[in-house]
């Protein structure tokens, strides 16, 4: 059996590219015009969830309700399997990290709280970290197990992923104050990515998939922070687009695309810096690079979800000329040499924190090659991340196109 045949063993997703089989930005006018006001590019109101919104049918139902995959296309998954077989780097070494985790934690049990609540980090750092740890670990492990399953067909990994997904689908109580919505926005999407990878697994039957789908629509989606102007908004956007792709909801998807464009226009300054982030914290700027990463990382993940579903936002130019590339090329040299960061007002630039949280460079650098970014990636691979997409070296390292071509 060939690697391609193995990858295709799961039942085909309903309408693999769905009703968003689009070739580029020029093709998406019909969707965007239906989902936003053409008269303004200011951030649009956040829609309320509704039972009347289109819901993706289960794989058994057939039809055209699916937006496609969420984050990784079947073509990319086939490419990754072949790169593993051919021992192509950085894919091969990154996969062995995934394999080690999957093999050692197959019996891992979920940690779902009775009530989801996360205190504000700058008020209660320890409580914040402790409260969100269960979702962070469960979601990232579910995604790890699901990736391992799709690369190896090992049923134990699919079962482990499904166990974690099902457990969180049973969460009853979610509070919204302090950092509860933000932490949910940046950790929960990994469970959606995992679900997308095991949707054809026989051991995850339709009724359990539907329970998770219901949870995403009724409880998870309202937790998004997409209406916020800073990095909170970017992470909320990831939750919205991941949920919309999973649910097959064109209304939410279109609002997410609209919001993505608004962030490009309103978050990025003329020289590429992010005005909301560079002076963090307390106006001193010791976390200015970190928070710039913490805004651009979700903006990049959101762009990738959109691309996989037929809407290419990477080359989008806002009315004021701002682009994602402009912000990326501004932060890269700061990340490699923090001493060049001009917004730090302290006395010792060694106090700058989180400067190397750069796993999202794996998505952007193949598109816009940058010597500083390449040097950082080469030194740190395989890169890991705590938020939403922990394995970007494996899934995107040196891969511009899903079929492996450059």
Buried (B, 14 or more C-beta within 10 A) or exposed (E): EEBEEBBBEBEEBBBEBBBBEBEEBEBBEEBBEEBBEEEEBEBBEBBEBEEEBBBBBBBEEEEEBBBBBBBBBBBBBBBBBBBBEEEBEBBBBBBEBBBEBBEEBBEBEBBBBEEBBBBBBEEBEEBBBEBBBBBBBBBBBBBBBBBBBBBBBBEBBBBBBBBBBBBBBEBEEBEEEBBBBBBBBBBBBBBBBBBBBBBBBEEBEEEBBEBBBBBBBEBBBBBBBBBBBBBBBBBBBBBBBBBBBBBBBBBBBBBBBBBBBBBBBBBBBEEBBBEBBBBBEEEBBBBBBBBBBBBBBBBBBBBBBBBBBBBBBBEBBBEEEBBBBBBBBBBBBBBBEBEEBEBBEEEEBEEBBBBBBBBBBBBBBBBBEBEBBBEBBEEBBBBBBBBBBBBBBBBBBBBBEBEBEE
